[in-house]
Amino acid sequence: MLPPLSALRTFDTAARHLSFTKAAEELCVTQSAVSRQIRLLEDFLELKLFERRHRSLTLTAEGERYQRDIAGIFAQMDLATRQLRRDRRRETLRIQTYTTFTMRWLIPRLGRFHEKFPEIEVQLTASLKPVDFTNSDIHGAVRAGRGEWPVRADKLCDTYLVPVCSPELARTAFQGEGAATLEDKPLLHSLGRPNDWQVWCKGAGMPYVDLDRGHRFESSSMSYQAALQGLGVAIGQRFLVEDDLRSGLLVAPLDLHVHSDETYYFMSSPRYAGTPRLELFREWLMEEARTTSHSFEPSDRAPA
């Protein structure tokens, strides 16, 4: 049989302060109400918990032991209550993107979203398949294209293609005769974006480059990692390699940018249109994209 919870709470508070007056202030009750609750608990236990003197209040030996035992219980109850309330306030946001976009750009910035909106938990998945809002529960998706979708699609950024490699490879392979070309340079290809090298070579006026040679990787992210390791020259999407270019981990040895006809968009699910979590993420994502786009201006663009 348990004593009344209100009496236990009052005892725990009074024992911490060793003062009925301070306990009353914390519990927002009168001092007489505290005295009644303590008396109720002592009657229930059939023992004294406090020694009351003229100007002081102390715990009896039984009171000290009881206070130690129940203090942890109230701390656990408080923690469980706070956790439950936090869990109820949490909202999950399901976003589908590309692997390379997620690894190279979104994840390094996602901490800023969490700082602003800690109650929203983002669930990221990656896929190259067409987005199906009808038969899925995703809230939004990042896709590259021309914006011709039957749902809301907000432009994030244009895509400029530029060859990138490690600083060491740039110093050794792009020196002397033929330095301004890709002849005899080791090329790195992405199977996920098989046409990027062709688009860049055509736009840069280098249609003669042999594109059949070089290592091939499943994703652009893999080809960028290979470039970081000095294995060759990858064709980079400037938006996604900007951080490494700014840090010096990668360099653009030719610094010639070719505009791709694909643009990155954020697509919103009609089912969740207007929901606060989706709108907050969409606005945050667009602002981050604007910041990245404004942080660079291609110094040398191939003529359109």
C-alpha positions in Angstrom: 0.0 0.0 0.0 1.4 3.4 -1.0 1.0 6.7 0.8 -0.6 9.6 -1.0 1.6 11.0 -3.8 1.0 14.6 -2.7 2.3 13.8 0.8 5.4 12.1 -0.6 6.1 15.1 -2.9 5.6 17.5 0.0 8.0 15.4 2.2 10.7 15.3 -0.5 10.5 19.1 -1.0 10.6 19.8 2.7 13.4 17.4 3.3 15.5 19.1 0.6 15.0 22.5 2.0 14.7 21.5 5.7 12.1 24.2 5.8 8.3 24.1 5.6 8.3 27.7 4.6 10.6 27.2 1.6 8.8 24.0 0.7 5.5 25.9 0.6 7.0 28.5 -1.7 8.3 25.9 -4.1 5.0 24.0 -4.1 2.9 27.2 -4.2 0.9 26.2 -1.2 0.6 27.6 2.4 2.9 26.5 5.2 0.0 25.0 7.0 -0.8 22.9 4.0 2.8 21.5 4.1 2.4 20.7 7.8 -0.9 18.8 7.1 0.7 16.7 4.3 3.7 15.9 6.5 1.5 14.9 9.4 -0.6 12.8 7.0 2.5 10.9 5.9 3.8 10.4 9.4 0.5 9.0 10.5 0.5 6.7 7.5 4.0 5.5 8.3 3.4 5.5 12.1 6.8 7.2 12.7 8.3 10.7 12.9 10.1 12.0 9.9 11.1 15.5 11.2 12.4 16.8 14.5 10.8 20.2 15.0 12.7 22.7 17.1 12.1 26.3 17.9 14.1 27.7 15.0 15.2 24.7 13.0 13.9 21.6 11.3 15.9 18.4 11.0 15.3 14.9 9.7 15.1 11.9 12.0 17.2 8.9 11.1 14.2 7.2 9.5 13.4 10.5 7.7 16.9 10.7 6.2 16.7 7.1 5.0 13.3 7.6 3.5 14.3 10.8 1.8 17.3 9.1 0.1 15.1 6.2 -1.1 12.3 8.3 -2.6 14.5 11.1 -4.1 15.6 9.0 -7.0 12.0 7.9 -7.7 10.9 11.5 -8.1 13.9 12.3 -10.3 13.0 9.3 -12.6 9.3 10.4 -12.7 10.4 14.0 -13.7 12.7 12.7 -16.4 10.1 10.3 -17.8 7.5 13.1 -17.9 9.8 15.5 -19.6 10.8 12.8 -22.1 7.2 12.0 -22.9 6.3 15.6 -23.5 9.3 16.0 -25.8 8.4 12.9 -27.7 4.9 14.2 -28.2 6.3 17.5 -29.6 8.6 15.8 -32.0 7.7 15.6 -35.7 9.3 13.5 -38.4 10.0 14.9 -41.8 10.7 12.3 -44.5 12.9 13.6 -47.4 14.1 11.7 -50.5 17.3 12.9 -52.2 20.2 11.7 -54.1 23.1 10.0 -52.3 25.7 12.5 -53.6 23.5 15.5 -52.8 22.9 14.1 -49.3 26.5 13.2 -48.5 28.2 16.2 -50.2 25.9 19.1 -49.4 22.8 18.4 -47.2 24.3 16.5 -44.3 27.1 19.1 -43.7 24.4 21.7 -43.3 21.7 19.7 -41.6 23.0 20.6 -38.1 21.9 24.2 -38.7 18.4 23.1 -39.4 18.4 21.0 -36.2 19.6 24.0 -34.2 16.7 26.1 -35.4 14.0 23.4 -35.3 15.0 20.8 -32.7 11.5 19.4 -32.6 11.7 18.2 -36.2 13.5 15.0 -36.9 14.6 14.5 -40.5 14.5 11.1 -42.1 16.6 11.0 -45.3 16.4 8.3 -48.0 18.3 8.2 -51.3 16.9 7.0 -54.6 17.4 7.6 -58.3 13.8 6.4 -59.1 11.1 8.9 -60.0 9.4 10.4 -57.0 6.0 8.9 -56.2 4.1 11.0 -53.7 0.9 9.1 -54.3 2.1 5.8 -53.0 4.7 6.9 -50.4 4.7 8.9 -47.2 7.6 11.2 -48.0 7.1 14.9 -47.5 9.5 16.3 -50.1 12.2 15.3 -52.5 15.3 16.9 -54.1 15.5 16.2 -57.8 17.4 17.5 -60.8 15.6 18.3 -64.0 13.7 21.1 -65.8 11.0 21.6 -63.2 8.3 19.9 -65.3 6.5 18.0 -62.5 2.8 18.2 -61.6 3.6 19.2 -58.1 5.1 22.3 -56.4 8.8 22.4 -57.3 11.0 25.3 -56.0 14.3 25.9 -57.7 17.4 25.4 -55.5 20.3 26.0 -57.9 21.7 25.8 -61.4 24.2 23.1 -62.2 27.6 24.1 -63.5 30.0 21.3 -64.5 33.7 21.7 -63.8 36.6 19.2 -63.8 38.1 18.7 -60.3 41.1 16.8 -59.0 43.5 16.7 -56.0 46.1 19.5 -55.7 48.9 17.0 -56.1 47.5 15.7 -59.4 47.0 19.2 -60.6 50.7 20.0 -60.0 51.9 16.9 -61.8 49.4 16.3 -64.6 48.5 19.9 -65.6 52.0 21.2 -66.2 53.9 21.9 -69.4 52.7 21.1 -72.8 49.0 20.1 -72.9 48.4 21.6 -69.5 45.1 23.2 -70.6 43.6 20.1 -72.0 42.4 16.7 -70.8 44.5 14.7 -73.2 46.2 11.8 -71.4 44.7 12.8 -68.1 43.1 10.0 -66.0 39.3 10.6 -66.0 36.8 9.5 -63.4 33.2 8.8 -64.3 29.9 8.5 -62.5 27.5 5.8 -63.7 24.7 7.8 -62.1 25.5 10.8 -64.3 27.0 9.2 -67.4 26.6 12.2 -69.7 28.3 14.9 -67.6 31.7 14.5 -69.2 30.2 14.6 -72.7 28.2 17.8 -71.9 31.3 19.5 -70.4 33.6 18.5 -73.3 31.1 19.8 -75.9 30.5 23.0 -74.1 34.2 23.6 -73.4 35.2 23.0 -77.0 37.0 19.7 -76.4 34.9 17.2 -78.3 38.0 15.2 -79.2 38.6 13.9 -75.6 38.5 10.1 -75.4 35.7 9.5 -72.8 35.9 5.8 -73.0 38.9 5.6 -70.7 39.1 6.0 -66.9 37.6 4.5 -63.8 33.8 4.3 -63.4 31.9 4.6 -60.1 28.3 4.0 -59.2 27.7 7.6 -57.9 29.2 11.0 -58.3 30.1 10.9 -54.6 32.4 8.0 -55.2 34.1 9.7 -58.1 34.6 12.8 -56.0 36.2 10.6 -53.3 38.4 9.0 -55.9 39.5 12.5 -57.0 40.3 13.4 -53.4 42.6 10.4 -53.3 44.4 11.5 -56.5 43.1 8.7 -58.7 42.1 11.1 -61.5 40.0 14.0 -62.7 36.2 13.9 -61.9 33.6 15.9 -63.5 32.1 17.9 -60.6 28.8 19.6 -60.1 30.1 23.0 -58.7 27.3 23.1 -56.2 28.3 19.8 -54.7 32.1 20.3 -54.7 32.1 23.9 -53.6 33.0 23.1 -50.0 36.1 21.0 -51.1 37.2 23.7 -53.6 37.0 26.4 -50.9 38.9 24.3 -48.4 41.6 23.4 -51.0 40.9 19.6 -50.8 40.0 19.8 -54.5 41.0 22.2 -57.2 39.6 23.0 -60.7 42.7 22.8 -62.9 41.0 24.2 -66.0 38.5 26.4 -64.2 36.2 26.2 -67.1 32.5 25.9 -66.2 29.8 24.5 -68.5 26.2 25.1 -67.6 24.1 21.9 -67.5 20.5 21.9 -68.6 19.5 20.2 -65.3 18.6 22.3 -62.3 18.1 21.2 -58.7 14.6 21.5 -57.3 12.8 20.8 -54.1 9.5 19.0 -54.7 6.7 19.2 -52.1 4.2 16.4 -51.6 0.6 17.6 -52.3 -0.5 15.5 -49.3 1.6 17.5 -46.9 1.4 20.9 -48.6 1.2 23.8 -46.2 2.2 21.7 -43.1 4.6 23.7 -40.8 7.4 21.1 -40.8 7.5 20.9 -44.6 7.3 24.6 -45.1 10.0 25.3 -42.5 12.3 22.8 -44.2 11.6 24.1 -47.7 12.3 27.7 -46.7 15.5 26.7 -44.8 16.7 24.5 -47.7 16.1 27.3 -50.3 18.0 29.8 -48.1 21.0 27.4 -47.7 21.0 26.9 -51.5 21.0 30.7 -52.1 23.9 31.0 -49.7 25.9 28.4 -51.5 25.1 29.8 -54.9 26.1 33.3 -53.9 29.4 32.0 -52.4 30.9 31.4 -55.8 30.7 32.9 -59.2 32.3 30.8 -61.9 35.3 32.7 -63.1 35.4 31.2 -66.6 32.2 30.0 -68.2 32.1 28.4 -71.6 30.0 30.3 -74.1 26.4 29.0 -74.2 
